[in-house]
Amino acid sequence: MLEEEIKVDDHICLYKNLEPLMPLGNRSPDGTSLANSKGSVLPADEEKAAVVEAMFDKIASRYESLNQILTFGLDKKWRKITLKYLGVQEGSRVLDVACGTGDFLRLLEKQNLKGMGLDFSLGMLQNAQVTSPLIRGDAQNLPFKNASLDGVTCGFALRNLTDISEFFQESSRVLKTGGRIALVDVGEPVNPLMKAGHAIWFKKAVPIIGGLLSDKTAYKYLPQSTAYLPSSKKIMAMLEDSGFIAIRHSTFLGGSAQLFSATRSVYTQRTQLAGN
Ligand SMILES: C[S@@+](CC[C@H](N)C(=O)[O-])C[C@H]1O[C@@H](n2cnc3c(N)ncnc32)[C@H](O)[C@@H]1O
């Protein structure tokens, strides 16, 4: 594999792999082989990382404009609120995990934070219009030293990870004591009327519009991928198990989107084992 590694500073390496980070095996790179007879496009656990990486590579150039259309621009507002919940001081070192094309990073830059982005899709990183350093890497194996960051953010990516709990453990390891994490993702409204409207838009309209303007399989995957998302209670428990305290959960638009924020506590098993 051709790989260029650039040291940005003590903590950061910028990897520019020219081949997929996760080998795609014998799957078709256009994702068409994903659909099974019941219309599900969700890959099996062992293939998920490779399939997700290839899918985001494919839709990268139109990703942001599709977000804008499919959420009526609300995704940007939700990221802004999430950043408020992060609540770190100016100049703080914040890693945006699964940064994609850099929507969150641009917000960090505007707030005078020292932002860095990490994603495994080279296509998404190549389409990121940001000045912050970008790292090609895996959210579940962060290339940072223990206690080296003040904040971690993650936007609309939890569902795409193979192991959310591993990502929380890694975030806890790289955050300083008192460091903050803020995550935003899609959700499911509870109110029956909102739930019905949301189902029509998200499960029926989004795959059609996304399919016409970008990629059919990817925008079928989008609503189906909520099946990977644990309940908010479970996510909060996972954060707690990973060494976070002051865990908060809030929802937007009747539950169509949700955010989690938390503070890294003094003690966690992983950092203790790593001798931090
Ligand atoms: C829906 S996009 C979100 C992008 C961006 N955070 C945003 O707010 O628009 C999901 C991103 O997660 C990335 N991703 C999924 N699993 C990952 C992993 N294990 N490590 C790094 N990036 C991952 C994908 O490549 C993709 O860019």
The ligand as an ORCA input file, in Angstrom:
! r2SCAN-3c Opt
* xyz 0 1
  C     -22.814     10.735      7.695
  S     -21.135     11.096      7.493
  C     -20.913     12.412      8.659
  C     -19.855     13.410      8.246
  C     -19.717     14.627      9.141
  N     -19.368     14.269     10.484
  C     -20.964     15.466      9.145
  O     -21.364     15.920     10.223
  O     -21.509     15.740      8.080
  C     -20.384      9.740      8.319
  C     -18.871      9.739      8.226
  O     -18.357      8.750      9.106
  C     -17.164      8.235      8.525
  N     -16.847      6.987      9.227
  C     -17.648      5.913      9.422
  N     -17.016      4.971     10.143
  C     -15.780      5.468     10.434
  C     -14.676      4.970     11.158
  N     -14.698      3.770     11.747
  N     -13.576      5.745     11.266
  C     -13.532      6.955     10.665
  N     -14.555      7.482      9.952
  C     -15.673      6.753      9.842
  C     -17.556      8.101      7.055
  O     -16.437      7.961      6.221
  C     -18.319      9.408      6.845
  O     -17.483     10.444      6.400
*
